[in-house]
Amino acid sequence: MNISFIRKHKKLKFLFEFISFFAGVIIFSAGIGLFITPGKIAVGGFTGISIIINNLTSFPVGILIIILNIPMFIICAKIFGLKFIFKTIIGVIASSVFIDIFGALDPFKEILSFELCALFGGVLQGIGLGIIYLNGYTTGGTDLVIWLLKLKFPHITSGFLLFILDSIVVTVAALIARDAQVVLYSAIAIFSYTKVLDTILGSSDRTNLALIISEKYTELADNIMEILSRGVTIIESRGWFTKESKPMIMCVIDRSQIYSLRNIINEYDPNAFFILADAREVIGLGFKDINPDKKKQ
């Protein structure tokens, strides 16, 4: 079925996104339930905390993930609104249910080594999360914690915050297990899923520069600001072939917002001229401070 046809019809578009999200959930959950949990490998975030508790109590990992996320749902709903948190709730519940389903199957018990569990579990996690994020959903947990921390510490990169949170979880797991190898196997899993996720989405703190030339630049600019909460600059440009001046939209977006930007452009002007380029570093309001150590007046 033609993708542009799906995007022009909201019901089909929603169905396409949900099916993609559902596929991502299954892949992500398979990585956790079939490899990470049986291998007793501690990954970061709420999943890692749940695996630690599971190793101590045998309580289902999926249910633990939901329980740990409930306070985050309440906090983030108050700050970001119910609409913002809705997809996260769906992602958390769906992934938690399938993690326990795959965990109950356990077809690779006592067959695979810890190294293979860490590697394949990490790769499947990265693929699944990439698909989930591309469709505007999340699996909650660390994502929500990072968003809240970024409100307080906007100059600290998301990647660094993720590294700190994951390191704490893995360190606690190693202390409880009293086994240094836990750290090594966890490092393999974390490195695998972050590399795969970066390949699919790009680095979490990388940004993109979007240049859009369209007759409907006012509609596009308004919707980019409203839906993506990104600033927009209108630049007067001239095409040298026609010698005509046309307004050009310039904006900087996160990698996770590329899909939403494409949808906005496709909805209002499918014939727009659209350039998307990597932005190596963006300094200014809403992004990095040119001097992150300076004291605020």
C-alpha positions as CSV (number, residue, x, y, z in Angstrom):
1,M,0.0,0.0,0.0
2,N,1.3,3.5,-0.9
3,I,2.7,5.3,2.1
4,S,1.5,8.7,0.8
5,F,-2.0,7.3,0.5
6,I,-1.9,6.2,4.1
7,R,-0.7,9.6,5.4
8,K,-3.5,11.4,3.6
9,H,-6.1,9.4,5.4
10,K,-5.9,9.9,9.2
11,K,-7.5,6.6,10.2
12,L,-5.2,4.6,7.9
13,K,-2.3,6.7,9.1
14,F,-3.1,5.9,12.7
15,L,-3.4,2.2,11.9
16,F,-0.1,2.2,10.0
17,E,1.7,3.9,13.0
18,F,0.1,1.6,15.5
19,I,1.0,-1.6,13.6
20,S,4.6,-0.3,13.3
21,F,4.6,0.5,17.0
22,F,3.2,-2.9,17.8
23,A,6.0,-4.6,15.8
24,G,8.6,-2.5,17.7
25,V,7.1,-3.5,21.0
26,I,7.3,-7.2,20.1
27,I,10.9,-6.9,19.0
28,F,11.9,-4.9,22.1
29,S,10.1,-7.3,24.4
30,A,11.6,-10.3,22.8
31,G,15.1,-8.9,23.5
32,I,14.3,-8.5,27.2
33,G,12.1,-11.6,27.7
34,L,14.1,-14.1,25.7
35,F,17.7,-12.9,26.3
36,I,18.3,-10.2,28.9
37,T,16.0,-11.5,31.7
38,P,17.0,-15.3,31.4
39,G,20.7,-14.2,31.2
40,K,20.2,-12.2,34.4
41,I,21.8,-9.3,32.7
42,A,21.2,-5.8,34.2
43,V,20.5,-3.2,31.6
44,G,19.8,0.4,32.6
45,G,16.6,2.2,33.4
46,F,13.5,0.9,34.9
47,T,13.9,-2.4,33.0
48,G,17.2,-2.9,34.7
49,I,15.7,-2.1,38.1
50,S,12.9,-4.6,37.5
51,I,15.4,-7.3,36.5
52,I,17.3,-6.8,39.7
53,I,14.1,-7.1,41.7
54,N,13.1,-10.2,39.6
55,N,16.4,-11.9,40.4
56,L,15.8,-11.3,44.1
57,T,12.1,-12.1,44.3
58,S,11.1,-13.8,41.0
59,F,8.4,-11.2,40.6
60,P,7.4,-10.7,36.9
61,V,9.6,-8.1,35.2
62,G,6.7,-6.7,33.2
63,I,4.5,-6.0,36.2
64,L,7.4,-4.4,38.0
65,I,8.0,-2.0,35.1
66,I,4.4,-0.9,35.2
67,I,4.5,-0.4,39.0
68,L,7.7,1.7,38.8
69,N,6.2,3.8,36.0
70,I,3.0,4.8,37.8
71,P,4.6,7.7,39.8
72,M,6.2,8.9,36.6
73,F,2.9,8.9,34.8
74,I,1.3,11.1,37.5
75,I,4.2,13.5,37.6
76,C,4.6,13.9,33.8
77,A,0.8,14.1,33.3
78,K,0.8,17.2,35.6
79,I,3.7,18.8,33.9
80,F,3.3,17.8,30.2
81,G,-0.4,17.1,30.1
82,L,-2.5,13.9,29.6
83,K,-2.2,14.0,25.8
84,F,1.6,13.8,26.1
85,I,1.6,10.9,28.4
86,F,-1.1,8.8,26.6
87,K,1.3,7.1,24.1
88,T,3.8,6.4,26.9
89,I,1.2,4.6,28.9
90,I,0.3,2.4,25.9
91,G,4.0,1.7,25.2
92,V,4.8,0.8,28.8
93,I,1.7,-1.5,29.2
94,A,2.2,-3.2,25.9
95,S,5.9,-3.8,26.3
96,S,5.5,-5.0,29.9
97,V,2.9,-7.6,28.9
98,F,5.0,-9.0,26.1
99,I,8.1,-9.1,28.2
100,D,6.4,-11.4,30.6
101,I,4.9,-13.5,27.8
102,F,8.3,-14.0,26.2
103,G,9.9,-14.6,29.6
104,A,7.4,-17.4,30.3
105,L,8.4,-19.1,27.0
106,D,12.1,-19.1,27.7
107,P,13.1,-21.3,24.7
108,F,16.9,-20.6,25.1
109,K,17.2,-21.6,28.8
110,E,20.7,-23.1,29.4
111,I,21.5,-23.0,25.7
112,L,22.9,-19.6,25.1
113,S,26.0,-18.1,26.8
114,F,25.8,-14.9,28.8
115,E,27.7,-13.1,26.0
116,L,25.2,-14.1,23.3
117,C,22.3,-13.2,25.6
118,A,23.8,-9.7,26.1
119,L,24.5,-9.2,22.4
120,F,21.3,-10.4,20.9
121,G,19.2,-8.9,23.7
122,G,20.9,-5.6,23.2
123,V,20.4,-5.6,19.4
124,L,16.7,-6.5,19.6
125,Q,16.2,-3.8,22.2
126,G,17.8,-1.2,20.0
127,I,15.8,-2.2,16.9
128,G,12.5,-2.3,18.9
129,L,13.1,1.0,20.6
130,G,14.0,2.7,17.3
131,I,10.8,1.6,15.7
132,I,8.8,2.6,18.8
133,Y,10.4,6.1,18.9
134,L,10.0,6.7,15.2
135,N,6.2,6.3,15.6
136,G,6.0,8.7,18.5
137,Y,5.7,6.2,21.3
138,T,8.0,5.5,24.2
139,T,8.4,2.8,26.8
140,G,8.5,5.2,29.7
141,G,11.0,4.8,32.5
142,T,14.3,6.4,31.9
143,D,12.8,8.6,29.0
144,L,10.5,10.3,31.4
145,V,13.2,10.7,34.1
146,I,15.5,12.4,31.5
147,W,12.7,14.7,30.3
148,L,12.1,15.8,33.9
149,L,15.9,16.3,34.6
150,K,16.3,18.3,31.4
151,L,13.8,20.8,32.7
152,K,16.1,21.4,35.7
153,F,19.4,20.9,33.9
154,P,18.9,21.9,30.2
155,H,22.6,22.3,29.6
156,I,23.4,18.6,30.3
157,T,23.0,16.3,27.3
158,S,20.4,13.5,27.3
159,G,23.2,11.0,26.5
160,F,25.2,11.9,29.6
161,L,22.1,11.7,31.8
162,L,21.3,8.3,30.3
163,F,24.8,7.1,30.9
164,I,24.7,8.2,34.6
165,L,21.3,6.6,35.2
166,D,22.3,3.3,33.5
167,S,25.6,3.2,35.4
168,I,23.9,3.5,38.7
169,V,21.5,0.6,37.9
170,V,24.3,-1.6,36.6
171,T,26.6,-0.8,39.6
172,V,23.8,-1.7,42.1
173,A,23.2,-5.0,40.2
174,A,26.8,-5.9,40.4
175,L,27.0,-5.2,44.1
176,I,23.9,-7.3,44.8
177,A,25.1,-10.2,42.6
178,R,28.7,-9.7,44.0
179,D,29.9,-10.6,40.5
180,A,32.1,-8.2,38.5
181,Q,31.1,-10.1,35.3
182,V,27.6,-8.6,35.6
183,V,29.1,-5.2,34.7
184,L,30.9,-6.6,31.6
185,Y,27.8,-8.4,30.3
186,S,25.6,-5.4,31.0
187,A,28.1,-3.2,29.1
188,I,27.8,-5.5,26.1
189,A,24.0,-5.2,26.2
190,I,23.9,-1.4,26.7
191,F,26.5,-0.8,24.0
192,S,24.7,-3.0,21.6
193,Y,21.3,-1.4,22.0
194,T,22.6,2.2,22.1
195,K,24.6,1.6,18.9
196,V,21.6,0.1,17.1
197,L,19.3,2.8,18.4
198,D,21.7,5.5,17.2
199,T,21.8,3.8,13.8
200,I,18.1,4.0,13.5
201,L,17.4,7.3,15.1
202,G,20.8,9.0,15.3
203,S,22.3,10.2,18.5
204,S,19.7,11.4,21.0
205,D,21.3,14.8,21.2
206,R,22.0,15.2,17.5
207,T,19.8,17.7,15.8
208,N,18.7,18.4,12.2
209,L,18.5,21.6,10.2
210,A,15.3,21.8,8.1
211,L,15.0,24.2,5.2
212,I,11.5,24.3,3.6
213,I,10.4,26.3,0.6
214,S,6.6,26.3,0.2
215,E,3.8,28.5,-1.0
216,K,2.0,27.6,2.3
217,Y,4.8,28.6,4.5
218,T,2.5,30.3,7.0
219,E,0.5,27.1,7.7
220,L,3.7,25.1,7.9
221,A,5.4,27.6,10.2
222,D,2.4,27.8,12.6
223,N,2.1,24.0,12.8
224,I,5.8,23.4,13.3
225,M,5.7,25.8,16.3
226,E,2.5,24.4,17.7
227,I,3.1,20.7,17.2
228,L,6.8,20.4,17.5
229,S,7.4,23.4,19.9
230,R,10.3,24.5,17.8
231,G,11.2,28.1,16.8
232,V,10.9,29.0,13.1
233,T,12.8,31.6,11.1
234,I,11.5,32.9,7.7
235,I,14.3,33.7,5.3
236,E,13.8,35.5,1.9
237,S,15.3,33.3,-0.7
238,R,15.6,33.7,-4.5
239,G,15.6,30.9,-7.0
240,W,18.2,31.7,-9.7
241,F,16.4,29.8,-12.4
242,T,13.1,31.7,-12.0
243,K,14.6,34.9,-10.4
244,E,11.6,34.9,-8.1
245,S,11.8,35.5,-4.4
246,K,10.2,33.0,-2.1
247,P,10.0,32.7,1.7
248,M,12.0,29.8,3.1
249,I,11.4,28.2,6.5
250,M,14.4,27.4,8.6
251,C,14.1,25.4,11.9
252,V,16.2,23.1,14.0
253,I,14.6,19.9,15.3
254,D,15.5,16.7,17.2
255,R,16.0,13.5,15.3
256,S,12.9,12.1,17.0
257,Q,10.8,14.9,15.4
258,I,11.7,14.1,11.8
259,Y,8.8,11.8,11.3
260,S,6.3,14.4,12.7
261,L,7.9,17.2,10.5
262,R,7.5,15.0,7.4
263,N,3.8,14.5,8.3
264,I,3.2,18.2,8.7
265,I,4.8,19.0,5.4
266,N,3.0,16.2,3.6
267,E,-0.4,17.3,5.1
268,Y,-0.2,21.0,4.1
269,D,2.0,21.0,1.0
270,P,3.2,17.6,-0.4
271,N,5.0,19.6,-3.2
272,A,7.2,21.6,-0.9
273,F,10.9,21.7,-1.4
274,F,12.4,20.2,1.7
275,I,16.1,19.9,2.8
276,L,17.1,18.0,5.9
277,A,20.7,18.2,7.1
278,D,22.7,17.2,10.2
279,A,23.4,20.0,12.6
280,R,26.6,19.2,14.4
281,E,26.0,21.5,17.3
282,V,23.2,24.0,18.0
283,I,23.7,26.7,20.6
284,G,21.0,29.0,21.8
285,L,17.6,29.1,23.4
286,G,16.0,25.6,23.6
287,F,19.3,23.9,22.9
288,K,22.8,24.2,24.4
289,D,24.2,27.3,26.2
290,I,27.3,28.7,24.7
291,N,28.8,28.7,28.2
292,P,27.0,26.0,30.3
293,D,29.0,26.8,33.4
294,K,28.1,30.5,33.6
295,K,25.9,31.6,36.4
296,K,22.4,32.7,35.6
297,Q,21.7,36.2,36.5
